[in-house]
């Protein structure tokens, strides 16, 4: 079982996540497997607006 976090995060994901405190706290508290799933999902977005909406939706789950 691999408990390491996927290092394939886009810089856009990191920036958007760092700009949303609630989403960052939510993401940080998730198990690594869930974090990796979110990272994989985030890599499918091709524009900033959709990525920001995705990150904002994370903060609503917190």
Buried (B, 14 or more C-beta within 10 A) or exposed (E): EEEEEBEEBEEBBEEBBEEBEBBBEBBEEBEEEEBBEBBEEBBEBEEEEEBBEBBBEBBEEE
